[in-house]
Amino acid sequence: MQTTNTPRTAAAADAAPISRSLARAFHDDPMMRWFFPDDASREESLVRYFTTLFTRQYVHNGVCELTGSAAAFWVPAEARDKAVPDADTVRELQDILGERAGLFGEAVEAAAAHPPREPHWYLAVIGADPAAQGQGQGAALLRSGLAKADAAGMPVRLESSKAANLPFYEPFGFTVGEELRLPGGGPALWSMWREPRPGADI
C-alpha cells in the first residue's frame, strides 16, 4: 500500500487535489501575493491558476508527480518547447489574473530572458500543503525528479521567489545563481542550478 510520502505519476483526474495542495503551499509566496494581492480570494484564484497550468500544460508535456499533500511539475529537456503555454492557456491565465495579467506577462518575460543554453530539466512547480510540511513529502518529490534527471545525465534548473526556501534546495546540490527583481516593483526571484549527480545518494 502506498504511503502519502511515496511519489506517484499524476493524471488529469488528480487536478483537484493537486491544485488545492499547491494553492495552500503558495498562499504566502511573495510572487503569488504579488499576482493575487487579495488575501480573501487568493486561495481560490490559485486553485484556478494551478488547475489551468496542470491540465492544459504540464500533465501533457511534463513529468508530474504527487504525494498525499504535495505535487511537483518537471519539464524534461526534450519537452522544453512543447511546455510553452498555447494561446488558449494564456487567455485563461489572463482571465484568472485579471488586472494583474500585465504584470504576470512582464514577469514571465523577465524570467525567460536569460535561460541556460545547455539542455536541462526544469523544476517548474513544487509545493506541499502547509498542514503536511515537515513530513518529507516535498523532499520525496524532489528526490524522485532529480533521480530521473540524473539518469538522463541532465542538470536541473529552478526559480524560487521565497528566500526562506533556498536552504531547502542546497543539500540536494542546488546553488544560487542569478537574482532577478521582477518588473513593476515585484519581488525577487532566485535562479538555482544543479549539475547532474549520477549514482549520488540524494
N, C-alpha and C positions, 0 to 999 in steps of 0.2 A: 504494500500500500504506500502510495506516495505521501511524503510529509509535505507540509506547506513550504518548507525551505528547499525543496527539490525543483529546480527549473524544469519546465516543460515547454514545448513549442506552442505558441499561441495561434489560435484560429480566429476567424472573423466572429464566431459566436462568443468569443471571450471579450468582446469590445466593452460591454457594460462594466464588468468588474475591473478590467484594466484601466479604463478611463476614470472610474471612481477612485481607485488607488492612486493614480498619478495626479488627479486633481487635488487630493488631500496632501500628497507629497510636495506639490509645488505651490501650495496656497500661500506660503510665506517667502517664496523665492523672489529675490529682488527684481528679476526681469519680468516675471509674471505679475508681480504687483505693479510694475510699470505699464504693462499692456492692459491689465484689468484692475484699475485703481479702486473700484468699489468693493469694499470688504464683504458686503452683504451678498453680492451676486457673483463674486469671483469663482467660488467652487463650481457652480452650475455652468458658468462660462467655460471654465477649464475642462469640465466633463465634455462639453460640446467640442472644444478645441482638440482634445486628445482623441476623442472618438473619430473626428474627421481625419486627423493625421494617420491614425491606425488603420481605419477601414478603407481609406482611399489611397494610401501611400505605402506605409511600411509593411502591412501584412502581405502585400503583393510583391514587394521588391526588396524587402529587408529580411533580417533574421530577428524574429520577435519571440521573446520568451517571457514566462510569468511564473511566479510562485503564488502562495496564498494571498499575499497582500502587496506585491511588488511586480514591476514589469520593466523590461528593457527592450529598446529597439536599436538594432545594429544595421549598418549598411556596409556590406562587403565591397571590396574594391571593384569587382566586376559589375556591381549593381549601381554604382555611383550615378551614372547618367539617367538610369531609369527611375531613381528615387526622387527626382526633382518633381515637385507638385505640378500637376497639369492645370490648365486654365480654370476648369470647374472647381478643383480643390482650392485654388487661390481665391476664387469668388466666394466660396463657402467660408473660408477663413476670414475674409474681409467682412462678411456679414456678421460673424461671431465677434470680431474685434470692434466693429462699429467705427466710432470717430478715432480710434487708436490704430486703425488699419494702416494709415500712412507711416506712423512711427514703426510699426511692425515691418513694413516693407523696407524702410531705411535700415533697420537693424539687421535684417536678413542680408541685404546687400553689403553692409559693412563687414559682417562676419565672414562672408564669402569672398571678400576682396583679396585675401592673401592665403589661399588654400595651399597645402603642400603639393609639390609637383609629383612626388613619387606615389605610386599606388599604396593605398592603406585602407584599413577598416575604420569606420566612423561610428562612434557610440553616440547616437542621436538623442536618445532619451533613456534615463534610468531613474527610478524613484520607488520609494516604499511608503505606504500609509504610515503616518507618524505613530499610530497606535501599535504598529508592528516593528518600528525601528528598534534596533538593538538585538533583534532575533537572528540576524545574519542573512536575511532574505536578499537584500541588495548585494551583499558580498558574494552570495551564491550565484546570482545572475551575472555579476561582473566576472567571476572566475569562469563561468560557463562560456561566455562570449570570448574572453581572452584566450581560452584554450582553443577555440575554433580559429581565431586569428593566428595564434602561434602555429597551429597545424598547417595553416596556409602560408606560413612564413611572412606574415604581414605585420607592419607596425599599426598602431591604433591611435586615433585622434579623438579628442572630445573637447567640448567647451563647457565651462561651468560659470554660472553667474552668481554663485554664492561662495564667498571666500571661506566660510566655515567648512565647506565640503572638500577643499583642496587636500587637506591632510588625509582624507579617506582614500584618495586615489594613489597617493605616493607610495605606500607599501606594495602596491601592485605593479610598480615600475614606471608610473607616470611622472613626468617632470613638467613644471610650468614653463611655457614658452612666452608667447606674446600676451600682453594685457591690452585689451581694447575697451575704450569708452564708447558706449552706444550713442548714436546721434540724438540730438534734441534734448540733451541733459539726462540721458538714460544712465543706467547702472553700468558697472564694469563687467567685462566678460573675459575670462581667462582661458586661453587655449592650452591644452595639455597634450603631451605626446609620449608614446611608449614604443620602444623598439621591440621586435619580436623576441620571445624568450622560449624557444622550443625546448621541451624537456624540463623546464623550470617548475618548481613546486609553488603554485600560486594558490 
